[in-house]
Amino acid sequence: MTLSMNLRKMTGLITLAGGLAAMSLTACSSAPKSSAGAVMSDDKPSRGDLLIRAADGANSEGDIVGALQLLNDAEKEVPKSAALHFVRATSFYYRKDFSLAETSLKRSLQLDPKYSPAHNMLGKIYLDQGKRELAEKHLRLAAEDLLFRDGYKAWTNLGVLFYRAGDDEKARDSLNRAIMLGGFDACVARYFVGHIEMKSSRFKEAIQQYADSTRRQCGTFVEGHMALATAYERSRQFELARKKYLEIRDLFPNSPYAEQAFLSLSKLP
């Protein structure tokens, strides 16, 4: 798998945090979970449902045009499917066409006002647009849905919202909820808890959170690796920092992160 595909999926977990990939920021990179599959649980799915699942898979592989084509076919079969419009919104999100993504998400919620994946993604779009009140409204609806399998992603996005607003207490509470629900899937939540610890120079705690943000399926979460190396450096554990920067260079060659790691290495004492 290429670095660009890994980063796309990582970004999905971090930025969509409830979308189809397993993080931008908000969001880690194992094989992505199928949102459409999680929603459509019929024993004998219709042809339309199968097309939506296929589109979901195409999105996760980066074939956005293919996904949109499949969704056009699916719409002829199940035009009132909230999942269909959510998967279409994900396609638009990957293309960075946030206006069309927002339109599709609103259509999804029009069809099913309690559809948490759409609330979560719409909240993330509003978060990135600086529309904090709208973002919090939608993210809370998703986070507090006890039946939302990816609720930890919504709690992560809420934590990011509070972190950006400078409310570390609320941020920590939301991020800890994400970690409790998501375990090691909640790599982005751990990453931001690490940031909160770093603010108070609690290096040991920050290092633990950053290290946990890169474990298991989050092993390609490059931002977590970089933050861990930086925490080692700031806590004057230079040999550990050097080892980590070298690891980043090897794990992510020919990338801006490798270049940044090389530059940081050259400045270590």
N, C-alpha and C positions, 0 to 999 in steps of 0.2 A: 504494500500500500504506500502511495506516495505521501510525502510530507504535506502537500497541499490538501490531499483528501483527509489526512489525519486532522489538520487544523480546521478544515471545514466542519468535521464532525464534532471536534472539540468546541468550536464556536457555537455549534447548534446547542450543545448542552448548556453552555454558559449564557448565550444570548437568547435563545428561545426558551431554554429551561422549561420544557414542556412541549417542545416541538418533536420532530422525528429523529433528530440526531442525538447521539448520546452525549457543547461550549463550546461565542465571542466571549466576551468576557464571557454571557451569562449565559456560559455557560458553559464531556470528558471522553478518552476516545476508545471505547470498546465498540463492538458492533452495535449500531443504533437499534433501539427498540422500536417496534412498529406501533405507532399510535393508532393507526386505522385498525390493526388487528386487535388491539386492546379494547377498542370501542365496539367493534362488530363481532359479537360473540355467538352468532347463530351457528347451530350445528351444521346447517346446510345453507351457507351464504349464497346470496343471489349473484348473478353475473355482474351486476353493478358493484356489489360489495367486493368481489374478487378484483375488479378493475381498480377500485380505490386502493386495495392492498398492494396491487402491482405498482400503482403510482407512488404510493408510500415508499416502496422499495426502490423505485427509480430515483426518487428524491435523495434517498440515503446514499445512493451510489453516484450522485452528482449529475444524473441525466435529467435535467429540469425540463427540457423540451419533450422528452419522452413521457415524463410524468404528466405534463399538461395535456398531451395528446390522449393519454389514457383517461384522464379526468373528463375530457370532453366526451369521450365515448361513455363513461360511467354516468354522466349527467343525463344521457338519454334514457338510462335505465332507472336511476334513483335521483331525480332532480331535487328532492327535498331532504337529502342526506346532509346532516350537519358535519359528519366526518369528511364528506367530499369537499366541502368548502374550506374546511380546516386544512386538509392536505393541499388544496390549491393555494391557500394563503402561505403555506410553507414553501411552495415552489416560488412564489413571488418574493418571499422573504430572502431566499437564497440568491435571487436575482437582484436584491437590494431595491426592489420596487415596493417600498413600504406602503405607499398609498393604495395600490391594488391589494396588497396583503391585508390592510386594514378593512377595505371594502369586503373582502371574502370572509374575514373573521366576523364582521358585523352580520353578514348574511348567515353564517353558521349559527350565531347566537339568536338570530331572528327565528331560525328553525328550531333551535333547542336552547332556551335561555339559561339552562343549567349545564351547558357543555363546557366543562372545566378546561380542557386543553385550549379551547379558543379564548377563554377568559385569560388564561396565563399568557398566551402569546400576545394578545392585544395589550395586556398590561405591560409587557416588556417593550412593545413598540412605544407606548405612551411614556414609559420610563426613559427611553432613549431620546424622546422628543422633549423631555423636561416637563411633561404634564403630570406632575406628581399625584394630584388628587385622583385623576382618572386612573392612573397606573395603580395606585393603592386599592382603589375600589375593585378593579378586575382581579388583581393578584390575590386579594383577600378571599374573594368568592372562590377562586381555584384552590387556595391553600387550605381553606376551612371545609372543603368538600372531602368528607371522610372516605368516599368511594373513588376518589381520584388517585389512581395508582402512582402517578408521578407528582404527587403533592409536594414532595421535597423540592422540586424545581420551582414551584411557586413560592415556597418559603425562602428559597435562595434568592429569588428576585426581589422579594420584600426586604430581605436583609441588605441587598445591594442598594435598594432605594433608600433605606434608613442610613446606610453607611455614607452614601453620597450627600445626604442631608446633614451629616455630622452628628447624628443621634446614635452613638455607639452602643448604648444600652439596648435600644430597640433592635438595632442591627444584630447584636450578639444573640438576643432572644430568638429572633427569626432564623438566624443561621444555625443555631443549636437545634432548633426544631427540624430544620432540613437535615442535619447530620443524624438526628435520632431516627428520622423516617427513612433516609436514603443510605445510611451506612457509608461504605466506601464509594458508593455511587455519587455521594454529595461532595465531589472534589472541589467544586467552585465555592461551596459554603465553607469548607475547611480553609481554602485559600484566603477568603475574606476575614475569617476569624484570625488567621495569621497576621493579616494587616492590622487588625485591631490590637493584637498583642504587641506588634512592632511599634505602634504609636507610643506605648508606655515602656519601650525597651525591655519587654519581657521576652528576651531572646530564646530562652529554652522552650517556652510555650509556643512561640511563633514557629520555631524550627520544627517542633512536633507537628503542628498543623500543616505547615508547608510540605513536610515529608509525607504525611498522610494524604495530601491532595494529589500525590503522584503515584500512589500505590495501585496495584491490581489493574482494573480496567481503565484507570486514569493515568496509566504510565506514559502516555503521549501528551499529557497536559503540560506543554512546554512552559507556560507562565508559572506554574507551580515549581518546576525545576529551577527556573531563573530566580524566583523569589527565595527559594531555599538557599541557593548559592549566595545571594545577596545577604541573607540573614547570617550565614556563616561568616561572611566577610565583615559585616558590621559588628558581629560579636567577637571579632579578632581570632576566629578559628580558621586561620589562613590555609592550612593544609587541607582541611575539609572543603573550604571554598575552592581551592585549586582543583581538587579531585572532582568536585561537582561541575565546575566550568568545563573541564576536559570531557566529562560525561556528556554534557549538553552538546559540545562540539561534535562528539561521535554519534549521538542519537539524532541530531538534527543538522546534518551537513548541508552545505550550500543554502543556508537559510540566514535571515537576518539575526536569528538567535545565536547561531554559530559565530557570526561576526561579532556580535555583542559579547559573547563569552570569551572570544579570543582577545578582544580589547580589554575586558576586565582582568583576564589573566596577566596581561602585560603590565598592569598597574599594581598587582599584588606585591607586597614586600617580600 
